[in-house]
Amino acid sequence: MAEAAPRSVTIVTGSSRGIGRAIAHALAAAGHRLVLTARDGAALLDVAGELEARGAEVATAPVDLRLPGAVEHVLATAEQHFGSPDVIVSNAGTAPADKIENTTPETLRETFDLHVGVPFAFARAAAPQMKKRARGCLVHLASTAGLRGYPFTSAYTAAKHGMVGLARALHAELAPKNVQVYAVCPGFVDTAITRRAAEAVAAMGRSTAEEAFQRMAAQNRIGRMHDPHEVAAAVATLLRDRPSGCVYDLDRDPPAFVD
Ligand SMILES: NC(=O)c1ccc[n+]([C@@H]2O[C@H](COP(=O)([O-])OP(=O)(O)OC[C@H]3O[C@@H](n4cnc5c(N)ncnc54)[C@H](OP(=O)(O)O)[C@@H]3O)[C@@H](O)[C@H]2O)c1
């Protein structure tokens, strides 16, 4: 009888809520062994409890990913519980929204640290092992803000372009070694980050937060907000099928790889 394939060891960053939590649920249902990470340890334990109740194997690593040593700590947690990661989903993010004159260099740096520096550090640490095993996958939860520009999001849009660019470079370097790299690009998704961005736009005095939220939904080419679970389902499908593209635009009907 053929041996069952080993179950993927998968790190999902920013899995305490929103899209990351939905991804954790979708991947647990697909049999992944999960390492969940975010700053809010209590929220992570809640998500871990939900998944364990459905029979999943889960470890948590509460940490601020921008701090020195944080990425190594998450990788060590994976090693300790399950072994080297097969998949790393870099999803943790913040989305500062303000006029360019109010966006500080610190905000730009912090946003780059989280959206580019953290996936870079994970790739740098994990790539040698993934190449050696000729198996692995890096997923960047990017955005259509990594493909085009939106007003009042200079730091975020610049960082998401960086995240997509990093994925393209890693794909070119690692896909020949059978390590797939994807940048998944939804438009606006109905989560806390979007609600906060709508409040920030409202605070500029242009409209109510609800009007700003509806304007964001209308900016999506699909004409509505994405649901976190449809983003999660797309990630789970990429990880199951491992198609050969890199930048996957979800704000199309149907979603498609783009150059
Ligand atoms: N919502 C959208 O419209 C949209 C669209 C396209 C792409 N995205 C991307 O999707 C990803 C998830 O966004 P979301 O909408 O699910 O946002 P969310 O609900 O605010 O969740 C963000 C997650 O990132 C974690 N996080 C933030 N800063 C962190 C840090 N310094 N260290 C560790 N974890 C950190 C948060 O947990 P803690 O606060 O507990 O640390 C949380 O789990 C982001 O990369 C975002 O840019 C979102």
The ligand as a Gaussian input file, in Angstrom:
#p B3LYP/6-31G(d) Opt

LIG

0 1
 N       -8.740000      43.877000       3.952000
 C       -8.405000      44.206000       2.709000
 O       -9.123000      44.975000       2.027000
 C       -7.178000      43.642000       2.066000
 C       -7.070000      43.693000       0.671000
 C       -5.934000      43.189000       0.068000
 C       -4.928000      42.660000       0.845000
 N       -5.039000      42.638000       2.205000
 C       -3.924000      42.100000       2.976000
 O       -4.350000      40.959000       3.672000
 C       -3.586000      40.826000       4.883000
 C       -4.539000      40.599000       6.048000
 O       -5.374000      41.729000       6.164000
 P       -6.778000      41.704000       6.936000
 O       -7.720000      42.480000       6.116000
 O       -7.130000      40.336000       7.368000
 O       -6.389000      42.614000       8.207000
 P       -6.705000      42.452000       9.760000
 O       -8.056000      41.898000       9.971000
 O       -6.369000      43.769000      10.375000
 O       -5.617000      41.375000      10.208000
 C       -4.246000      41.678000      10.178000
 C       -3.488000      40.561000      10.866000
 O       -2.092000      40.899000      10.892000
 C       -1.619000      40.811000      12.244000
 N       -0.548000      41.784000      12.470000
 C       -0.583000      43.117000      12.239000
 N        0.572000      43.673000      12.604000
 C        1.375000      42.661000      13.064000
 C        2.690000      42.596000      13.593000
 N        3.443000      43.702000      13.729000
 N        3.181000      41.403000      13.961000
 C        2.435000      40.269000      13.838000
 N        1.184000      40.272000      13.344000
 C        0.661000      41.448000      12.963000
 C       -2.859000      41.100000      13.079000
 O       -2.773000      40.539000      14.370000
 P       -2.352000      41.330000      15.698000
 O       -3.014000      42.680000      15.644000
 O       -2.831000      40.432000      16.778000
 O       -0.864000      41.415000      15.639000
 C       -3.932000      40.358000      12.300000
 O       -3.907000      38.979000      12.611000
 C       -2.733000      42.091000       4.990000
 O       -1.425000      41.845000       4.537000
 C       -3.437000      43.056000       4.060000
 O       -2.564000      44.037000       3.548000
 C       -6.151000      43.091000       2.838000

